[in-house]
Amino acid sequence: MTFDSFIGNLKIVDRLRAKLRTERFPHGLIFSGPEGVGKHTCARMIAKALNCTKAATGDFCGECSSCRRIDSGTHPDVMTITVEEEASQIRIAQVRQILSMLDLKPLEGGSKVFLIDPADLLNPEASNALLKGLEEPPEDSVFILVTVNVRELLLTVRSRCQVYNFTPLTLEEIRQHGVSGELIARWSQGSIGRALSLDLTRLHKERELVLDFLEMAVSAGEDQFQDLLALSADLSRAKQDFDDRMTILSVLIGDVLYLKENIPGKVINIDVGERLARIAGAVSGDRLIRMSEFLGFIASSLKNHVNRQMLTDTLAMVANETVSLWLS
Ligand SMILES: [Zn+2]
């Protein structure tokens, strides 16, 4: 296995490989971008390239003892720190452990690589401690900070690192990973991590509930209003599923908007395309956009423990032409 096995974000990989070949590799790197697009995998590949005992400069073999121990997390010069079990942040003691290794020579003659993932969960003291390491890194040390959002990191940390912004994978790249189901490939939205962890049975079940609600919300007349409120109650009942249901609803609304705009290639839920097309015919683009905006309001209201059913009832009213007419 070499860099050629990495799928997606090829420009980033090319730039990193070019730097590896110059032997003036930066001491601080930030890999920023959405979950599940290969940031951590790429960071481990860099660690392997810097320590591989077989491959030519700038590459790795994936088979030598050094490469294998980096994969299994047992290489003495490559250290990963992450949030420990039952903690919510990376603690200063973990960063100090890295700093204590800084002045030591690499035990196996390659480079010391410190991988911090997720770096946005360094607590403030830990971030400040890390700065010391980034300010005067020894020649043979490389820090790689992995984060979903570079802006979550201290400016002082960012300014000492080269930032690489990873982007979601294309549908084709998701398929290259061996994802064969079209619905999973589309639902992954460019994250191979999400594609591999998606529970299709559960998605179908939850989506059915959400789709029933959406269909009735856009079409219910006065006489169906009690039924609509009953669906709203079903939708809001289970607290643990509510976030996922709202995510599904926002994706469905996005699909309906794509259909209205005549961009069917962007539709995610292609297997229910006909139902989405009927919704597209029954509701205006403005109303869909207002629903989308209201979903943003729901996300922020949930943090303040607003009643879930009140939110979905209101959403139903935002969606429904008849009720909107009464209210205006
Ligand atoms: Zn190797």
Residues whose N, C-alpha, C, O or C-beta is under 5 A from the ligand:
A	BS01	ZN	C52 T53 K54 F60 C61 G62 E63 C64 C67
